[in-house]
Amino acid sequence: MKTYKTDNPQFSDTLKELETTDPAHADLFNEINRELYENTVYLKEKISDLQFSISNGILCVTYDDGTEEGVD
């Protein structure tokens, strides 16, 4: 199994949906998984740009003075 990594994620507001007539081929599944992965990486980068982070599944904000809100 190969590892997929992206250096320039692109957000897609659409997602292909499998249909019962589609062939069960890895290329089809991989294309859908890449779209989901790139959307996730894109959104993670945008959250980081806004000085937000995720800690233990909680969305946290870091203010300019270094204080954090939302951290347990």
PLY file of the C-alpha trace (Angstrom):
ply
format ascii 1.0
element vertex 72
property float x
property float y
property float z
element edge 71
property int vertex1
property int vertex2
end_header
0.00 0.00 0.00
1.32 3.43 -0.94
1.21 6.56 1.22
-0.44 9.64 -0.25
0.80 13.10 0.77
0.00 16.52 -0.61
2.06 19.70 -0.41
-0.58 21.88 -2.01
-4.04 20.73 -0.87
-7.01 22.03 -2.81
-10.45 22.28 -1.24
-13.29 20.72 -3.18
-16.90 21.50 -2.38
-18.09 18.45 -4.28
-17.45 14.77 -3.71
-18.00 11.89 -6.06
-20.54 9.39 -4.83
-20.22 5.71 -5.57
-23.10 4.09 -7.39
-24.02 0.43 -7.59
-23.01 0.40 -11.26
-19.47 1.66 -10.55
-16.63 -0.84 -10.80
-15.07 -1.78 -7.46
-11.59 -0.69 -8.44
-8.94 0.84 -6.15
-8.52 3.85 -8.46
-12.11 4.90 -7.87
-11.87 4.54 -4.10
-8.48 6.29 -4.04
-9.84 9.30 -5.93
-12.61 9.78 -3.36
-10.21 9.28 -0.45
-7.78 11.84 -1.92
-10.54 14.43 -2.14
-11.49 13.84 1.50
-7.85 13.87 2.60
-7.05 17.08 0.71
-10.13 18.79 2.16
-9.03 17.76 5.66
-5.44 19.00 5.17
-6.69 22.24 3.59
-9.03 22.95 6.51
-6.35 22.03 9.06
-3.99 24.56 7.46
-6.69 27.24 7.48
-7.38 26.59 11.18
-3.64 26.92 11.91
-3.48 30.18 9.94
-6.22 31.60 12.18
-4.26 30.68 15.34
-6.66 27.87 16.17
-5.53 24.42 17.16
-7.13 21.16 18.13
-6.18 19.66 21.49
-7.77 16.39 22.61
-10.53 16.92 20.06
-11.30 20.45 21.34
-10.99 23.51 19.12
-8.70 26.01 20.89
-7.60 29.56 20.14
-4.22 31.13 20.90
-4.27 34.90 21.36
-1.48 37.29 20.41
-0.35 37.46 24.05
0.16 33.67 24.07
-2.84 32.81 26.22
-5.01 29.90 25.07
-8.70 29.31 25.38
-10.40 25.96 25.13
-7.47 23.86 26.37
-8.21 21.42 29.19
0 1
1 2
2 3
3 4
4 5
5 6
6 7
7 8
8 9
9 10
10 11
11 12
12 13
13 14
14 15
15 16
16 17
17 18
18 19
19 20
20 21
21 22
22 23
23 24
24 25
25 26
26 27
27 28
28 29
29 30
30 31
31 32
32 33
33 34
34 35
35 36
36 37
37 38
38 39
39 40
40 41
41 42
42 43
43 44
44 45
45 46
46 47
47 48
48 49
49 50
50 51
51 52
52 53
53 54
54 55
55 56
56 57
57 58
58 59
59 60
60 61
61 62
62 63
63 64
64 65
65 66
66 67
67 68
68 69
69 70
70 71
